[in-house]
Amino acid sequence: MIPPAFEYLRPKTIPEAITLLQQHGDDAKILSGGQSLIPMMKLRIARPAYLIDINRISGLSYIKEEGGFLKIGGLMREAELEASPLVRAKYPILTDTAHVIADPQVRNLATVAGNLAHGDPANDHPATMIALGAQVVATGSGGERIIPIEEFFLSLFSTALQPGEILTEVRVPVPPPRSGGAYFKLERKVGDFATAAVAAQVTLEGSGAAQKVGIALTNVGPTPIKAKKAEDFLRGKKLDDANIRQAAQFAADDAQPSSDLRGPADYKKALVKELARRALTRAAERAGK
Amino acid sequence: MAKKQLITVRVNGRERESAVEPRLLLVHFIRESLQLTGTHIGCDTSHCGACTVILNGKTVKSCTMFAVQADGCEILTVESLMSASGQLHALQEGFKQEHGLQCGFCTPGMLMSSYALLHNNPNPSEEEIRRGISGNLCRCTGYQNIVSAVQYAAAKMAKIESEAHVAEGVAQ
């Protein structure tokens, strides 16, 4: 399959990339890992007249803790995130997530920022970042703008990024002691999008009750879904089996799946309930219940 | 038609220069411009991994990348595995000895994913092998013999390595 013709532009700096974006407006797309965009171009669902390849911009492939955040650079590849010892030790939910995204070849190119900026509710990082209470940094001609992840996903394939802005960094708050998280996904085969998936991140108080709770759902609605009812229910409560089961039910209530090739809506709701139960149980274990 | 762009790519150790249309996929560049037809196009939709090549040390699906993106990069295709004297690579020998292929269509991609796997992890467990080739589909073998082939190659490469160390010791 041959994509429609386009002009290829390869800026060396972020300001150069932003100038090109502004110059070409809606006719331009940013090419990062390309693992979603190129297949869409081959299917001619996406037909950008200009591709702005940001892969040669230096200084965007980092992951570091700084100023109370884990900062993930805009060109951080999924394979690098998955292999990071820092992430594995302190942010196991991110390792879980990277581990089940697509397959090894795709993860070698695909980026964390691209996984968010694409705005696909079937992608895995959106729910995880919502559970973690992350922020994204959008860089435009006026400088940087911080967007809380909860305000980032507007509708199917549509995000709060303005034309002329590039997602240059993802910021995850450094979790307090006694925090843990997990991501559970059911996929029909390696490389498939989730039939459903659930991200859960918790922080426990001295008493063992949950102080902070983040729960979000993948591919059961037009955007990733923050399971607010479940979060509110668990806050201040002990993460025992009964409470986790009740929260999992609330998470399933918040899911808005549609019936498709991956299964009927009822099945997906039931799946969310079970995946939420497993994710919360693992998160609590990792927090040192 | 968009303006062609000049790219320079090092493929299997040989520098290749070419003017390409930006929309030319890397796999078409490799197969048609360079006439290296060992790399296969299977699904053409990023699923099957038959088109896997190694770009700057990492496996990528060459159907999901533009040739122009590879400008200045180093690429290894399946043609790089056999030695100049015609000796098969341990992986190729493993696939032959263990019946790691039937129709053979997925084999170039399987070989390149396995090559990258053994490069990073010379002694992988069965689970690590299965995960390492999880981006490559095979519709014939059921994978069992492919796993055996990679295990065969890992053992053979370890043996070659240890013999080389012994020879080095003797020489000293």
Interface residues (C-beta under 8 A of the other chain):
Chain A: M1 I2 P3 P4 A5 F6 E7 Y8 L31 G34 Q35 I38 P39 K42 L51 D53 N55 A79 A102 D103 P104 Q105 V106 N108 L109 V190 G191
Chain B: M1 A2 K3 Q5 E21 P22 R23 L25 D44 T45 S46 H47 G49 T52 K58 T59 V60 K61 T64 M65 F66 V68 Q69 S113 R131 G132 S134 G135
